[in-house]
Amino acid sequence: MIGWYVHHQGRGHLHRAAAVAAVLDHPVTGLSSLPDPGGPFAAWVPLADDAAHPVEEVTAGGALHWAPRGHDGMRERMARLAAWVDEARPAAVVVDVSVEVSVFLRLMGVPVVVTAMPGDRTDAPHTTGYTVADRVLAFWPRDVLDPPWLADQGDRVVHVGAVSRFDGRPPADPAPGTAVLLAGGGGSAVTAADVDALRAVTPGLSWTVLGGPGEWTADPWPVLSAADVVVTHAGQNALAEVAAARRPAVVVAQDRPFREQHRTTEALHRSGVAVGLPRWPDAAAWPRLLDQARALGGDGWARWSPGDAAQRAAAEIRAVAGAVSSPVSSQ
């Protein structure tokens, strides 16, 4: 049995877990405060919500990111995790993402595979989370993004490339004159006024807005894979889906902790995969930026998303699960 802890923010963590679980030859149990999505998961363990809490010291003196005192949800979720480990005896657990869950599981003797996150992750909690891991999976290519703090973790780090739920799915027929804005399901700084201004300066394009001020679409693939050009934020799931579609793109960083999206956008721009911006530009700049993206084309996304990243990740998880040795008592 493999466990997979799925963070509740946005949809990318869940989509990535489902894509890899579908190609693992082990049953996978999801562990999350998200509702049971069904699909490739053999079981789903609901965890209590640990988010709502009065503002106070929650970092345990800077050692952790989120460990509020006296929080019933935190106590219940950790107790549920412990009970599941005791009952299921997992061969390994993938943690995407939580330093606290990674450390907690490792203290219970469970091999842990941690997913890396872009950005400046040099703080003590992140360093601890990566250090206790048996394997660290980076879902992006090393030749495009290779932060030195991650390289310091040595050969436990494996870059598998981006995983998309659409890997291997044939694209829709091209729809000339169409464009897509991926505003994000995990929170967006793009406003309705921004979208109106974008449309006003690109009268030759028909825009579909997914997320943010637009409507969420469960299956964006037909419109995404057919678009002339895409504007997207730099969340890992959005980038994986644009990469799978191989569409020319303008990537606009949104503010996230640890400058996650800014570091990713800088790397994509520097490598020539996409046009990268640190913030939403003035409306007048959009025609030029979209022309730059079209000139780059979409073939560079093959570097970011090889198409078999789920299989690569599954192989690393199997290796960790297969390396479990008999427990040795310690006095």
KEDO-450406 format. One record per residue: residue number from 1; residue in one letter; y negated, z negated, x of N, C-alpha, C in turn. Coordinates in pm, whole numbers, plus 50000, padded with zeros to 5 digits. Each point is the difference from the previous one (the first is absolute). Layout:
// residues N
[NUM a [Y Z X] [Y Z X] [Y Z X]]
...
END
This chain:
// residues 331
[1 m [50120 50000 50084] [49880 50000 49916] [49875 50000 50088]]
[2 i [49906 50088 49967] [49870 50003 50065] [49895 49951 49899]]
[3 g [49912 49911 50043] [49888 49960 49916] [49876 50079 50040]]
[4 w [49909 50016 49904] [49874 50071 50030] [49888 49928 49926]]
[5 y [49914 49932 50077] [49884 49933 49943] [49890 50104 49982]]
[6 v [49950 50014 49877] [49901 50101 49965] [49869 49932 49961]]
[7 h [49896 50023 50077] [49869 49944 49967] [49950 50062 49871]]
[8 h [49926 49920 49923] [49958 50041 49867] [49877 50090 49997]]
[9 q [49925 50006 50111] [49873 50073 49998] [50022 50151 50000]]
[10 g [49935 50071 49909] [50013 50144 49994] [50140 50043 49960]]
[11 r [50031 50126 50029] [50132 50054 49966] [50077 50049 50122]]
[12 g [49932 50008 50115] [50062 50059 50118] [50119 49923 50053]]
[13 h [49991 49865 50001] [50112 49921 50053] [50127 50024 49917]]
[14 l [49984 50006 49869] [50115 50022 49912] [50056 50142 50017]]
[15 h [49914 50099 50004] [50047 50137 50017] [50077 50017 50131]]
[16 r [49950 49937 50106] [50067 50011 50130] [50137 49932 49995]]
[17 a [50004 49881 49941] [50127 49929 49989] [50103 50081 49923]]
[18 a [49957 50059 49888] [50093 50077 49918] [50051 50123 50072]]
[19 a [49912 50067 50076] [50041 50120 50071] [50106 49970 50106]]
[20 v [49982 49889 50072] [50097 49965 50104] [50127 49943 49939]]
[21 a [49985 49917 49897] [50118 49942 49933] [50092 50109 49948]]
[22 a [49943 50111 49957] [50080 50109 49943] [50093 50065 50101]]
[23 v [49970 49986 50130] [50084 50064 50103] [50076 49899 50085]]
[24 l [49985 49871 49969] [50078 49898 50070] [50140 49994 49940]]
[25 d [50100 49981 50086] [50136 49987 49950] [50038 49853 49980]]
[26 h [49900 49914 49982] [50018 49861 49962] [49930 49979 49865]]
[27 p [50052 49914 49915] [49923 49964 49880] [49874 49926 50042]]
[28 v [49890 50029 49932] [49870 49943 50034] [49950 49916 49883]]
[29 t [49964 49876 50028] [49939 49911 49902] [49851 49992 50025]]
[30 g [49920 50032 49898] [49856 49986 50011] [49956 49858 49977]]
[31 l [49901 49956 50075] [49946 49864 49991] [49849 50012 49986]]
[32 s [49946 49966 49883] [49858 50027 49978] [49951 49932 49874]]
[33 s [49867 49983 49994] [49938 49957 49876] [49969 50118 49909]]
[34 l [50028 50122 50045] [49989 50118 49914] [50114 50002 49899]]
[35 p [49980 50068 49887] [50110 50014 49904] [50113 50084 50059]]
[36 d [50120 49979 49949] [50117 50077 50044] [49978 50148 49969]]
[37 p [50000 50088 50104] [49978 50141 49974] [50128 50077 49972]]
[38 g [50116 49933 50014] [50126 50072 49986] [50021 50093 50118]]
[39 g [50046 50121 49970] [50017 50100 50106] [50111 49965 50096]]
[40 p [49974 50014 50132] [50107 49985 50097] [50037 49856 50035]]
[41 f [49932 49901 49941] [50027 49861 50036] [50121 49948 49924]]
[42 a [50091 49939 50074] [50121 49944 49938] [49966 49877 49918]]
[43 a [49896 49927 50039] [49957 49880 49929] [49853 49977 50032]]
[44 w [49938 49915 49919] [49858 49970 50019] [49979 49851 49977]]
[45 v [49945 49933 50101] [49975 49856 49991] [49851 49979 49975]]
[46 p [49963 49955 49880] [49857 49978 49972] [49949 49875 50070]]
[47 l [49887 50013 50066] [49939 49889 50070] [49872 49958 49930]]
[48 a [49972 49872 50003] [49880 49947 49934] [49875 50054 50069]]
[49 d [49894 50012 49922] [49872 50046 50052] [49937 49889 50084]]
[50 d [49953 50036 50119] [49939 49899 50087] [49851 50026 50021]]
[51 a [49942 50089 49917] [49864 50047 50030] [49891 49903 49955]]
[52 a [50003 49957 49875] [49890 49920 49946] [49999 49862 50064]]
[53 h [49888 49966 50060] [49990 49868 50063] [49855 49971 50031]]
[54 p [49957 49874 49984] [49863 49965 50038] [49975 50032 50147]]
[55 v [49877 50035 50030] [49966 50032 50139] [50004 49873 50083]]
[56 e [50085 50001 50099] [50008 49888 50093] [50074 50050 50124]]
[57 e [50031 49911 50090] [50069 50039 50123] [50142 50044 49965]]
[58 v [50030 50127 50021] [50131 50053 49961] [50077 50059 50117]]
[59 t [49948 49987 50121] [50060 50068 50115] [50081 49909 50091]]
[60 a [50019 49874 49961] [50074 49905 50084] [49942 49996 50142]]
[61 g [49870 49983 50005] [49934 49990 50130] [49992 50132 50076]]
[62 g [50009 50111 49928] [49993 50131 50064] [50135 50056 50039]]
[63 a [50108 49927 49974] [50133 50047 50038] [50056 50101 49902]]
[64 l [49954 49997 49874] [50052 50087 49896] [49884 50066 49925]]
[65 h [50034 50097 49916] [49896 50066 49919] [49981 49933 49865]]
[66 w [50110 49958 49936] [49988 49949 49863] [50106 49894 49976]]
[67 a [49959 49874 50018] [50090 49887 49978] [49924 49887 49933]]
[68 p [49954 50022 49876] [49918 49898 49932] [50078 49872 49972]]
[69 r [49935 49889 50019] [50062 49871 49971] [50012 49980 49849]]
[70 g [50107 49935 49960] [50014 49958 49862] [50007 50112 49899]]
[71 h [50043 50118 50040] [50003 50116 49911] [50140 50014 49940]]
[72 d [50009 49985 49869] [50131 50006 49935] [50068 50135 50020]]
[73 g [49921 50110 49992] [50058 50132 50017] [50058 50020 50138]]
[74 m [49930 49953 50103] [50051 50011 50136] [50129 49921 50016]]
[75 r [50003 49879 49949] [50121 49918 50009] [50117 50066 49927]]
[76 e [49973 50053 49881] [50107 50062 49922] [50053 50127 50066]]
[77 r [49912 50083 50057] [50047 50126 50059] [50083 49972 50125]]
[78 m [49960 49904 50081] [50077 49969 50120] [50134 49935 49964]]
[79 a [50000 49916 49898] [50126 49941 49955] [50094 50108 49947]]
[80 r [49946 50097 49930] [50082 50110 49946] [50055 50084 50112]]
[81 l [49918 50028 50100] [50049 50075 50116] [50113 49926 50070]]
[82 a [49981 49870 50020] [50103 49921 50067] [50129 50000 49921]]
[83 a [49990 49986 49867] [50120 49999 49917] [50072 50135 50006]]
[84 w [49922 50107 50001] [50061 50133 50007] [50070 50022 50134]]
[85 v [49936 49958 50109] [50062 50013 50132] [50131 49923 50006]]
[86 d [49998 49878 49946] [50120 49916 50003] [50113 50064 49918]]
[87 e [49964 50064 49891] [50101 50060 49913] [50046 50138 50049]]
[88 a [49905 50086 50040] [50033 50139 50032] [50041 50019 50145]]
[89 r [49957 49912 50090] [50028 50012 50144] [49968 50142 50048]]
[90 p [49875 50044 49991] [49966 50137 50036] [50025 50028 50148]]
[91 a [50039 50124 50027] [50018 50042 50140] [49866 50018 50069]]
[92 a [49896 50029 49924] [49864 50014 50052] [49905 50007 49881]]
[93 v [49873 49972 50026] [49897 50015 49898] [49883 50077 50062]]
[94 v [49955 50101 49929] [49879 50073 50037] [49882 49931 49933]]
[95 v [49895 49974 50074] [49882 49932 49946] [49881 50094 50008]]
[96 d [49949 50040 49882] [49889 50095 49991] [49904 49950 49892]]
[97 v [49906 49919 50034] [49978 49930 50126] [49958 49857 49967]]
[98 s [50034 49907 50088] [49957 49862 49988] [50044 49924 50125]]
[99 v [49904 49950 50075] [50034 49919 50117] [50077 49876 49957]]
[100 e [49957 49937 49891] [50064 49877 49955] [50146 50024 49962]]
[101 v [50028 50107 49928] [50138 50030 49961] [50083 50035 50123]]
[102 s [49944 50075 50094] [50073 50035 50123] [50043 49875 50076]]
[103 v [49906 49908 50020] [50030 49877 50075] [50099 49914 49922]]
[104 f [49980 49987 49870] [50088 49919 49917] [50144 50051 50005]]
[105 l [50019 50130 49987] [50135 50057 50004] [50062 49984 50139]]
[106 r [49920 50020 50103] [50055 49986 50136] [50042 49855 50028]]
[107 l [49925 49905 49944] [50039 49859 50015] [50131 49970 49930]]
[108 m [50036 50083 49900] [50128 49984 49932] [50111 50077 50069]]
[109 g [49968 50061 50115] [50101 50070 50077] [50026 50142 49955]]
[110 v [49909 50056 49921] [50019 50135 49948] [49934 50101 50094]]
[111 p [50071 50104 50042] [49935 50107 50077] [49891 50066 49916]]
[112 v [49885 50024 50062] [49883 50049 49928] [49952 50132 50059]]
[113 v [49975 50096 49913] [49935 50125 50035] [49862 49997 49938]]
[114 v [49897 50008 50081] [49863 49991 49953] [49934 50138 50005]]
[115 t [49929 50036 49895] [49923 50124 50003] [49864 49973 50060]]
[116 a [49962 50084 50096] [49869 49986 50063] [49892 50054 49908]]
[117 m [49880 49951 50020] [49883 50047 49927] [49896 50047 50100]]
[118 p [49930 50110 49971] [49894 50044 50091] [49885 49900 50002]]
[119 g [49908 50021 50092] [49883 49914 50008] [50004 49913 50125]]
[120 d [49910 49905 50006] [49989 49911 50116] [50079 49873 49972]]
[121 r [50129 50006 50021] [50089 49889 49964] [50030 49912 50121]]
[122 t [49895 49948 50061] [50016 49920 50121] [49990 49851 49973]]
[123 d [49983 49959 49875] [49986 49859 49967] [50133 49928 50016]]
[124 a [49995 49869 50004] [50120 49919 50024] [50108 50021 49894]]
[125 p [49968 50000 49870] [50105 50019 49900] [50073 50134 50015]]
[126 h [49926 50110 50019] [50068 50129 50017] [50088 50000 50124]]
[127 t [49947 49946 50109] [50079 49995 50124] [50129 49923 49979]]
[128 t [49992 49888 49928] [50120 49922 49970] [50097 50079 49915]]
[129 g [49949 50065 49895] [50087 50076 49912] [50075 50111 50071]]
[130 y [49932 50070 50091] [50068 50106 50074] [50095 49943 50105]]
[131 t [49963 49887 50057] [50083 49941 50105] [50135 49953 49947]]
[132 v [50002 49945 49877] [50127 49948 49948] [50091 50111 49947]]
[133 a [49949 50122 49990] [50077 50109 49941] [50105 50053 50097]]
[134 d [50115 50037 49945] [50102 50068 50079] [49964 50147 50022]]
[135 r [49926 50058 49905] [49952 50137 50012] [49866 50010 49928]]
[136 v [49909 50078 50056] [49871 50027 49938] [49993 50149 49973]]
[137 l [49988 50037 49872] [49994 50141 49961] [49855 50040 49976]]
[138 a [49956 50100 50074] [49867 50059 49979] [50020 50130 49924]]
[139 f [49946 50007 49879] [50016 50118 49917] [49888 50100 50026]]
[140 w [49986 50031 50127] [49908 50105 50045] [50047 50043 50140]]
[141 p [49953 50114 50051] [50049 50049 50130] [49923 49940 50117]]
[142 r [50068 49972 50106] [49937 49940 50117] [49901 50095 50065]]
[143 d [50025 50130 49994] [49911 50094 50069] [49865 50014 49929]]
[144 v [49990 49951 49877] [49872 50002 49929] [49933 49863 50001]]
[145 l [50078 49895 49982] [49944 49865 49991] [50090 49904 50077]]
[146 d [49947 49947 50111] [50080 49912 50086] [49916 49882 50046]]
[147 p [49975 49904 49911] [49916 49886 50037] [50064 49917 50110]]
[148 p [49922 49956 50098] [50057 49928 50113] [50067 49869 49961]]
[149 w [49948 49931 49897] [50062 49874 49959] [50141 50021 49948]]
[150 l [50028 50118 49942] [50135 50029 49953] [50090 50040 50116]]
[151 a [49945 50075 50093] [50077 50038 50119] [50044 49877 50078]]
[152 d [49923 49893 49992] [50035 49876 50071] [50130 49939 49950]]
[153 q [50045 50039 49880] [50124 49946 49945] [50124 50068 50058]]
[154 g [49981 50098 50086] [50111 50059 50074] [50089 50090 49917]]
[155 d [50128 50007 50041] [50090 50096 49938] [50053 49956 49864]]
[156 r [49956 49885 49952] [50034 49961 49862] [49921 50083 49899]]
[157 v [49892 50066 50047] [49918 50083 49912] [50056 50141 49995]]
[158 v [50019 50050 49879] [50048 50137 49981] [49904 50071 49904]]
[159 h [49945 50112 50046] [49913 50082 49916] [50087 50103 49928]]
[160 v [50007 49989 49869] [50087 50090 49923] [49922 50109 49927]]
[161 g [49868 49989 49997] [49920 50094 49922] [49984 49953 49857]]
[162 a [49914 50069 49925] [49969 49960 49864] [50113 50034 49904]]
[163 v [50024 49909 49906] [50101 50019 49896] [49930 50026 49867]]
[164 s [50040 50106 49933] [49947 50029 49867] [50115 50015 49902]]
[165 r [49976 49958 49876] [50098 50023 49894] [50018 50148 49971]]
[166 f [49910 50084 50054] [50007 50144 49974] [50059 50079 50115]]
[167 d [50047 49930 50105] [50060 50071 50113] [50115 50088 49951]]
[168 g [49995 50128 50038] [50107 50092 49963] [49983 50065 49864]]
[169 r [49901 49960 49923] [49979 50059 49868] [49921 50130 50014]]
[170 p [50044 50108 49939] [49928 50126 50013] [49859 49989 49942]]
[171 p [49901 50063 50065] [49864 49995 49946] [49985 50087 49876]]
[172 a [49900 49969 49921] [49968 50083 49884] [49935 50130 50047]]
[173 d [49997 50098 49913] [49931 50124 50033] [49853 49973 50026]]
[174 p [49941 50066 50100] [49858 49976 50029] [49912 50025 49880]]
[175 a [49897 49916 49988] [49903 50012 49892] [49863 50019 50063]]
[176 p [49961 50126 50029] [49872 50024 50067] [49883 49940 49923]]
[177 g [49906 49947 50079] [49881 49943 49939] [50016 49858 49950]]
[178 t [50112 49935 50034] [50021 49863 49956] [49989 49903 50117]]
[179 a [49960 49879 49970] [49988 49895 50101] [50041 49868 49937]]
[180 v [50043 49907 50085] [50047 49870 49954] [49926 49891 50076]]
[181 l [49958 49898 49927] [49945 49879 50060] [50098 49886 49974]]
[182 l [50057 49945 50107] [50085 49883 49991] [49914 49878 50028]]
[183 a [49966 49927 49894] [49909 49887 50015] [50073 49869 50024]]
[184 g [50132 49994 49973] [50076 49881 50036] [50033 49910 49884]]
[185 g [50122 49941 50007] [50044 49906 49898] [49984 49856 50042]]
[186 g [49961 49976 50125] [49986 49864 50048] [49857 49955 50011]]
[187 g [49911 50066 49927] [49859 49967 50007] [49924 50111 50070]]
[188 s [49885 50040 49945] [49926 50113 50054] [49852 49973 49997]]
[189 a [49930 50050 50104] [49854 49991 50005] [49935 50124 49941]]
[190 v [50078 50098 49961] [49947 50124 49943] [49958 49974 49856]]
[191 t [49878 50035 49967] [49948 49976 49867] [50001 50128 49917]]
[192 a [49981 49984 49870] [49990 50116 49913] [49881 50087 50040]]
[193 a [49891 49937 50045] [49883 50076 50046] [50034 50083 50123]]
[194 d [50081 49945 50091] [50043 50076 50117] [50078 50124 49959]]
[195 v [50088 49983 49904] [50081 50112 49954] [49913 50106 49932]]
[196 d [49906 49956 49920] [49910 50095 49934] [49921 50080 50102]]
[197 a [49952 49934 50105] [49923 50068 50103] [50087 50098 50077]]
[198 l [50124 49963 50027] [50094 50089 50068] [50023 50127 49919]]
[199 r [50021 49984 49872] [50021 50116 49913] [49875 50089 49996]]
[200 a [49884 49936 49998] [49875 50076 49986] [49976 50092 50119]]
[201 v [50038 49958 50121] [49972 50081 50119] [50115 50095 50035]]
[202 t [50109 49996 49922] [50113 50091 50022] [50035 50070 49869]]
[203 p [49908 50079 49946] [50024 50061 49869] [50117 50097 49997]]
[204 g [50043 50047 50116] [50112 50093 50003] [50136 49934 49998]]
[205 l [50003 49867 49996] [50126 49927 50002] [50021 49924 49869]]
[206 s [50122 49996 49955] [50039 49919 49885] [50069 49875 50053]]
[207 w [49939 49882 49978] [50047 49876 50060] [50089 49921 49905]]
[208 t [50110 49947 50057] [50082 49901 49932] [49987 49869 50076]]
[209 v [49966 49892 49931] [49982 49869 50062] [50119 49913 49964]]
[210 l [50066 49947 50101] [50116 49913 49981] [49967 49862 50054]]
[211 g [50006 49897 49916] [49966 49865 50041] [49851 49977 49994]]
[212 g [49956 49881 50040] [49858 49969 50000] [49941 50017 49861]]
[213 p [49889 50076 49990] [49938 50021 49869] [50075 50101 49913]]
[214 g [50102 50065 50056] [50081 50092 49921] [50119 49930 49938]]
[215 e [50094 50078 49948] [50119 49945 49938] [50116 50004 50098]]
[216 w [50080 49891 50000] [50117 49997 50085] [50106 50095 49945]]
[217 t [50062 50078 50089] [50104 50094 49963] [50129 49962 50072]]
[218 a [50105 49981 49924] [50127 49957 50060] [50056 50104 50095]]
[219 d [49980 50128 49969] [50052 50107 50084] [49886 50097 50036]]
[220 p [49929 49971 50109] [49889 50087 50039] [50044 50126 50075]]
[221 w [50130 50012 50029] [50046 50107 50088] [49961 50141 49954]]
[222 p [50017 50036 49875] [49966 50137 49961] [49856 50038 50030]]
[223 v [49905 49912 49967] [49860 50034 50024] [49964 49982 50147]]
[224 l [50057 49900 50066] [49970 49974 50141] [50050 50113 50089]]
[225 s [50125 50040 49983] [50059 50100 50089] [49946 50140 49975]]
[226 a [49930 50022 49887] [49945 50131 49969] [49853 50014 50039]]
[227 a [49936 49889 50038] [49855 50000 50018] [49958 50077 50125]]
[228 d [49881 50059 49992] [49941 50064 50118] [49965 49898 50107]]
[229 v [49949 49884 49956] [49952 49899 50093] [50006 49865 49931]]
[230 v [50014 49895 50080] [50012 49863 49948] [49898 49911 50069]]
[231 v [49942 49910 49923] [49920 49891 50055] [50075 49871 49969]]
[232 t [50023 49918 50102] [50081 49880 49981] [49947 49883 50081]]
[233 h [50032 49881 49955] [49980 49881 50083] [50112 49997 50105]]
[234 a [49997 49901 50088] [50094 49997 50112] [50110 49896 49983]]
[235 g [50035 49966 49877] [50116 49915 49977] [50128 50072 50042]]
[236 q [50099 49924 50045] [50120 50063 50055] [50074 50086 49898]]
[237 n [50007 49955 49876] [50074 50077 49900] [49928 50130 49965]]
[238 a [49867 49992 49982] [49924 50121 49970] [50014 50102 50112]]
[239 l [49989 49955 50124] [50013 50092 50112] [50140 50061 50007]]
[240 a [50102 49919 49971] [50137 50052 50003] [50019 50109 49896]]
[241 e [49938 49984 49884] [50017 50099 49894] [49922 50128 50031]]
[242 v [49880 49987 50055] [49926 50118 50042] [50074 50071 50112]]
[243 a [50055 49922 50092] [50074 50059 50112] [50125 50073 49952]]
[244 a [50071 49942 49905] [50119 50067 49946] [49963 50132 49936]]
[245 a [49881 50006 49939] [49954 50123 49936] [49941 50099 50099]]
[246 r [49970 49953 50124] [49943 50085 50104] [49869 50065 49954]]
[247 r [49914 49922 49936] [49874 50054 49950] [49884 49968 50093]]
[248 p [49906 50093 50015] [49878 49969 50075] [49929 49881 49935]]
[249 a [49944 49913 50083] [49947 49876 49942] [49879 49948 50075]]
[250 v [49913 49935 49922] [49895 49914 50052] [50043 49857 49970]]
[251 v [50009 49917 50102] [50046 49862 49985] [49880 49907 50020]]
[252 v [49971 49920 49898] [49884 49911 50004] [50050 49856 50006]]
[253 a [49967 49930 50106] [50043 49860 50015] [49933 49911 49897]]
[254 q [50077 49909 49943] [49946 49895 49916] [50011 49867 50075]]
[255 d [49913 49907 49965] [50001 49871 50069] [50125 49923 49964]]
[256 r [50076 49964 50100] [50120 49920 49985] [50004 49899 50114]]
[257 p [50072 49889 49983] [50009 49904 50111] [50053 50064 50127]]
[258 f [49952 49951 50111] [50045 50041 50133] [49968 50147 50030]]
[259 r [49905 50058 49927] [49957 50140 50019] [50118 50097 49993]]
[260 e [50091 49969 49912] [50123 50079 49987] [49972 50148 49976]]
[261 q [49920 50030 49898] [49979 50141 49968] [49908 50068 50100]]
[262 h [49909 49928 50058] [49912 50062 50099] [50077 50044 50124]]
[263 r [50090 49916 50048] [50077 50038 50119] [50091 50120 49971]]
[264 t [50057 50004 49881] [50084 50112 49963] [49918 50128 49990]]
[265 t [49886 49993 49934] [49914 50117 49983] [49952 50053 50133]]
[266 e [49962 49910 50090] [49956 50042 50133] [50110 50076 50072]]
[267 a [50124 49952 49989] [50112 50065 50068] [50029 50137 49941]]
[268 l [49995 50012 49869] [50025 50129 49936] [49893 50102 50038]]
[269 h [49875 49957 50005] [49891 50090 50036] [50010 50042 50147]]
[270 r [50027 49902 50086] [50009 50027 50143] [50113 50097 50032]]
[271 s [50110 49989 49928] [50117 50084 50026] [49992 50136 49932]]
[272 g [49901 50021 49915] [49987 50128 49932] [50092 50018 49882]]
[273 v [50057 49891 49949] [50087 50010 49883] [49917 50021 49873]]
[274 a [49886 49931 49991] [49915 50008 49883] [49857 49969 50041]]
[275 v [49907 50028 49911] [49861 49957 50021] [49990 49854 49959]]
[276 g [49958 49915 50092] [49992 49857 49972] [49858 49950 49998]]
[277 l [49970 49914 49903] [49866 49945 49984] [50006 49848 49989]]
[278 p [49903 49929 50057] [50000 49853 49991] [49948 49947 49867]]
[279 r [49935 50085 49922] [49944 49956 49871] [49979 50122 49912]]
[280 w [49979 49976 49871] [49973 50108 49906] [49867 50066 50037]]
[281 p [49997 50131 50017] [49879 50066 50050] [49899 50029 49888]]
[282 d [49881 50043 50041] [49903 50051 49903] [50058 50124 49933]]
[283 a [49966 50019 49876] [50058 50109 49923] [49978 50136 50065]]
[284 a [49884 50020 50062] [49968 50131 50058] [50095 50039 50113]]
[285 a [50069 49903 50059] [50090 50030 50111] [50135 50055 49956]]
[286 w [50034 49985 49872] [50135 50033 49957] [50041 50146 50019]]
[287 p [49917 50098 49967] [50045 50138 50022] [50040 50027 50146]]
[288 r [49921 49951 50094] [50032 50020 50142] [50128 49928 50038]]
[289 l [50018 49877 49955] [50119 49923 50034] [50127 50064 49944]]
[290 l [49992 50050 49878] [50117 50064 49939] [50034 50131 50073]]
[291 d [49898 50072 50045] [50025 50121 50080] [50067 49964 50132]]
[292 q [49958 49889 50061] [50063 49957 50125] [50147 49966 49978]]
[293 a [50031 49934 49888] [50138 49966 49971] [50084 50126 49979]]
[294 r [49947 50097 49926] [50074 50124 49979] [50024 50072 50131]]
[295 a [49903 49996 50090] [50017 50065 50131] [50111 49934 50080]]
[296 l [50012 49867 49991] [50109 49930 50068] [50136 50036 49939]]
[297 g [50002 50020 49867] [50126 50026 49931] [50080 49872 49983]]
[298 g [50121 50016 49950] [50084 49884 49973] [50121 49986 50090]]
[299 d [50020 50095 50091] [50122 49996 50082] [50003 49880 50094]]
[300 g [49884 49948 50039] [49996 49886 50090] [50063 49874 49943]]
[301 w [50013 49996 49867] [50062 49882 49937] [50147 49986 50038]]
[302 a [50062 50106 50050] [50141 49990 50043] [50015 49898 50113]]
[303 r [49894 49978 50076] [50004 49897 50104] [50005 49861 49939]]
[304 w [49926 49981 49892] [49992 49868 49936] [50125 49971 49917]]
[305 s [50052 50102 49935] [50112 49984 49907] [50109 50100 50034]]
[306 p [50102 49960 50076] [50102 50096 50044] [50093 50047 49890]]
[307 g [50002 49931 49888] [50087 50038 49889] [50129 49922 49994]]
[308 d [50039 49937 50112] [50124 49922 50003] [49975 49855 50040]]
[309 a [49876 49953 49975] [49966 49864 50044] [50081 49894 49926]]
[310 a [50036 50024 49875] [50082 49903 49927] [50136 49984 50068]]
[311 q [50059 50110 50041] [50129 49994 50069] [49987 49930 50136]]
[312 r [49890 50027 50070] [49978 49933 50129] [49986 49849 49980]]
[313 a [49922 49960 49900] [49984 49857 49973] [50132 49937 49960]]
[314 a [50077 50070 49916] [50130 49946 49956] [50092 49978 50118]]
[315 a [49999 50091 50096] [50086 49986 50118] [49963 49874 50080]]
[316 e [49870 49972 50012] [49958 49880 50074] [50039 49873 49925]]
[317 i [49986 50003 49868] [50037 49882 49920] [50150 49976 50009]]
[318 r [50078 50106 49992] [50146 49986 50014] [50036 49942 50135]]
[319 a [49931 50042 50104] [50029 49950 50135] [49976 49850 50009]]
[320 v [49889 49954 49941] [49973 49856 50000] [50103 49925 49918]]
[321 a [50033 50054 49881] [50100 49932 49916] [50135 49996 50066]]
[322 g [50036 50104 50075] [50130 50005 50066] [50010 49915 50124]]
[323 a [49885 49952 50050] [50000 49922 50123] [50010 49852 49975]]
[324 v [50017 49958 49873] [50007 49859 49967] [50124 49939 50065]]
[325 s [49979 49894 50075] [50112 49933 50066] [50037 49875 49922]]
[326 s [50113 49945 50032] [50044 49875 49934] [49903 49889 50035]]
[327 p [49966 49916 49903] [49905 49892 50028] [50055 49901 50101]]
[328 v [49911 49950 50084] [50038 49901 50100] [49924 49872 49971]]
[329 s [50069 49890 49988] [49932 49874 49968] [49922 49952 50121]]
[330 s [49892 49927 49972] [49916 49948 50107] [49975 49853 49973]]
[331 q [50003 49923 50102] [49976 49857 49986] [49866 49963 50059]]
END
